[in-house]
Amino acid sequence: MTATAPAAAATVHEHITDALKTPSLIRLGDNVVLARFETMKVYAALGAVRTLLERGTIRPGQTLVDSSSGIYALALAMACHRYGLRCHIVASTTVDSSMRAQLEVLGATVDQMPPSQDLRLDQRRRVERVRQLLEAHPGMHWMRQYHDGVHYLGYREFADFVTDGLPDGPLTVVAAVGTGASSGGLVESLRGRGREVRLLGVQPFGSVTFGSDGHSDPDAIIAGIGSAIWFDNVRHHLYDSVHWVDFRHAMAGAVGLLREHAVFAGLSTGAAHLVAGWESARHREGTHLVIGADTGHRYVERVFARHREALDPAGLRPKEITSLDDLAPPWSAMEWARRRWSGQEPVE
């Protein structure tokens, strides 16, 4: 008779945020592991709210306000639920009815922007609305997830999890850049402990963050992956390499991840999965960690219902470039070499 391993002790969590914040580690290949989250930004929201409460910057009962395209809104609403705070979300036009319903049941008030195909306009409208709210309600606290470095702090706990869960040795983190806090917070913390870590950032075309705003991708869902406005929380000098991926390639990665590994994850995870597959085949040493920030539910109609249209990831390759002048869809890759960003070209 074959002995069975003893069952792991169950953990009873005091709040849902404790259960949601920790990802599952799933092996995708010999040197590739996926950190699969239900909603990654719980780390950012919890870390930021706890720190601001400890500093006395905010107090229980106060209203926290921020702009969001989705998963940060839910994370902030849950953090406010946990710590007895009120929550007001200025939501992107991309926030769907399911997400909005969850926010409202959690007690958050929601301002949603009108339908728009121009995400730059959508983001600007959200910022303008936040400023209007602050002028009308001076007691509100603007969380500024795109600009306040306090959102880096929660990812120290994720760094502990990665250190405990993955073997020692070289580590390559592959993640959508987004606000910069998740990939930056994780990698800053790991490097601060002396770990050898490469950071590969994934961007859509049309994002100003790494200079692709001169290119358009009509199908792109920029929200949560890149940005049409500048984010101070993106610390460009943390990134070793940048990959710009169009919608169809990100879709190929997301559908391929579900088809090959039964993992239902969002579009940013699909793009990171595609990039990690190419990078891990060229760099066999160490471990490649793919950050899977959320599930695929927001992308059912735009991505997964169209799975028969998906490209085969095995046949896709990036154009390797050395200058942003050569940047071109559908997939470009450039060694960023931890350079700072002036808004025109990377600088030493």
N, C-alpha and C positions, 0 to 999 in steps of 0.2 A: 504494500500500500504506500502510495506517495504522500508524504507529509505536506500539509498545507501551512503556509506562512501565517503567523498570528495576525489577527486583524489589528489595524492601527486604532489607537484610542480616538474616540470621537471628541470633537471640540464643540462646546456650546458657546456661541457668540452672544455678546451682550447687545449687539446692534448689527443690522444687515451690512453696514459698511465694512465691518471686520471680515465678513464672509466674502464680500465682493472684491475687496482690494487685492487679494492675493491671486496671482495667475496660476494656471496649470502649465507645467513644462512638458512639452510633447516633442518627441524626437521625429524629425522630418528626414534625416539622412545621417550618414556616418559622422559628419561634423556640423550638422545643422539642428538647432533646437528652437522650437517656437514657445514664446511666453504668451499664452493665450488668455486674455482678459475678457471678462464680461463688460467692464468699463474701467479703463486704466486710470482715468482722471480722478478716481476716488482718492488715490494717493496724494495728488496735488491739492484737492479741495480739503481733505482732512488735515494735511500738514499745514496748509495756509491758515485755515480757521483756528486750529489749535494754537499756532504760533501767535496769531493776532490777538487771541483771547489772553494768552499768557503775557503778552506785552502790554495789555490794556488798551490796544488800538481799537478793539471792538468790545462790546459787552453783551451778555445774554439779553435777548429781546430786541436787539437792534436789527434793522433790515440791511441785508447784504444784496448788492445789485451787481450784475455783470451781463455782458453780451456773450452769446454762445451760439454755435451751430448745432449743438446737440448733447454730446456726452459730458462736457463740463457742466452744462446746465443741470443734468440729472445728478451728477456727483455733488455739486454745490447744494442742490435742494436736499439731498440726503444728509450732507454734513450739517446743514442748518436744522434739519429734523432732529439730528442727534444732539446738537448742542443748544437747542432752545433759541434759535435765531429765526428771523423772518427772511424770506428770499424773494427777490424780484428778478426775473429773467427777461432781458431784451433778446428775443429769439430771432435767429435767421429765418428767412423765407424757406430754407431747406428743412426746418424742423417739422416732422410729420405729426399726424394726429395722435398716434400712439405715444410718442414722446411727450407731446403737450398734455395729454390726459394724465400721464404719470406725474408730471410736474404739478399740475393743478390739484391732484389728489394729495400730494405731499404738502400742499399748502402754499406753494409758490404762486405768485401772480405773474402773468406772462403777457408781455407786449410782443407781438409777432409782426415782423416787417411784411409789407404787401408783396405779392408775387413779383419776381424780377428775374430776368435772365442775366443781369449784370451783377455779379457778386461783389465787385468793387463798390457799386452803388449800395448794395445790401449792407456791406460792412460799414460804410460811411453813415448810412441812415441809423444803424445801431448805435454807433458812437455818439451821434447827435442826440439820439433819444436818451441815452444814459446821462448826457450833460444836462438835458432838460429836466430829468428826474432829480438830479443832484441840486439843481438850482431851486426846484420847487420843494424838495425835501432834504434840507441840509444834514439831517441826522442819518441819512443813508450812508453806507460805506461801499465805495466802488472797489471791487476785488481786483480789477485790472489783470486778469489772467494772462493777457498778452504782454504785459510790461513789468509787473511786480515780481522781483526775484524770489519772493516768499514762496512762490509755487514750486521752486526747485527743492525745497526742504523735505517734502513728503517722500521724495524718491530715494532718500537715504535708506529708508526701510526696504525699498525694492532692491537696492544695492546689497543689503544684508541677505535678502532672499536669493539673489543671484550668486553671491559668494558661497552660500551654504549649499545651493542646489547644483552648481556646475563645477566641473573639475578645474584645478589650477591650470595655469598656462595661458597662452595668448587667447584673447577674446575679441571677436568682431561683432559689434552691435549694429544691426540693420533696422532702421526705423524711419517712419515718416517724420519730417521735421516739425510740421504743425506750429504750435506756439513756441517750440524749442525747449520747454521745461522738462518734458518726459525724457527725451533722449539726453539732453544736456544734464539734467539732474542726476540721472543714473550714471552717466559716464564720468562726470566730475567727481562724484563720490567714489567710484571704483578706482579712478586714477589717483585720487587722493590717498588711497590705501596702498599705492604702489603697484597696482595691477596693470599689466600691459593690455591696453584696450584700443582698438581701432573703432571709429565711429563713421558709419556710412549713412548719410542722410538721403531720404527719398523725397522728391518734389514733383508737383505737376507742372506742366507748361501753363504760363499765365500768372505765376506767382512772382511777387517782387523779392521774396526772401533771399533767393540766390540768383536773381537776375534773369529770370525767364519771362518777364512780363511783356516782352516784345513779341512773344509767340502766343498764338491762340490755339485752344483745343475746344471746339464747340461742345463736345460731350463731357468735358471735364467737370468733376464735382470737387472744386478746390477746397471747400469748407473742411477743415480738420486735417488737411494734408499740407496745403500751402496757404498763401494769403495774398490778397490784393492790396493790403496796406502793410506798413512796416511794423514788425514786432520787436520790441526791445529785448524780449526774453530769448530770442535766438542769438546765441553766442557763437558766431561763425568760426572762431578760432578753435572750437572743440571738434570740428568735423575734418576727417581725413579724406573723405571722398563724397561726391554728390552724384546722384542719379536722377535725371529728369525723365519721368515716365508718363506717357499719355493714357487716356481713359481706356482704350482698347487693350493696351498692355497690362494695365492694372487689373482690368476685368479678366484677362487670361490668367493672371496669377491667382485671383480670388476663386475663380471657377476651378482652376487646377488644384488648388489647395483642398477644396471640398471633394473633388473627384478622386484625388490620389490619397488623401489622408482623412477624409470625412470630417474636416474642420470647417465649420461655417463661420466665416469671419468677414470683416468689412473690407472696403476697397483699399484703404491704406495698408492693411495686412497683406492683401493680394499683391500690391506693388512691392512691398518689402520681401515677400516670399519669392517673387520673380527675380529680384536683384540678388537675394541671398543664394539662389540656385546657381546663378552665373558666377558670382564671386567665390562661392565655396568650391566650385570645380577648378578654379584657377589658384586658389590659396587653400591648400589642404591642411595646413597646420592649424592647431587650436580648434576653437568652437565658434560657430557663427550663431548668434542669438537674434532671432527675428522677433520684433515686438508686434504683437497682435492686439491692437488697442481696444477693439470692440467686436461685437458679433456682427453677423451679416444682415440683421433684420431690416436695417434702414435701406438696404440695397436690393431688396427682393425684386422689385419691378425693373429697376434700371440695370441690374447686373444678372442676377441668378435666373430670372424668368427668361433671359435671353442666352442661356448657357450654350445653346446649339450654335450661336454666332461666335463663341469664344475662340480665339487663336490658340494654337498649340504652343505652350510655353517652351517646349524643347527646341523649337525652331527659331526662337527670338534671341537677338543679340543687340547690345547697345553700340552706338557710334562712340568711340573713345576720342575725346577732344582734349586740347590743352589750353584753349581760350574760350571765353564766353562768346566770342565772335563766331565760333563754329557751332554753337548750340543749335540743334535742330530736332524736331519731332521725327519719329515717335519715341525714341529712347536714346538719350545721350548720357555719357558717364565722364566725369572729370576728377582727377586727383586735386583735392582742395588744399591738402597739406597743412591744415590747421592755420590757414591765413585769415587775417581779419578782413572785413568787408567795408569798402568805402562807398558802396552804392554804384560803382562803375566797374571796377576790377578788384580782385582780391589783392591785398597788400601784405607785405612781409611784416 
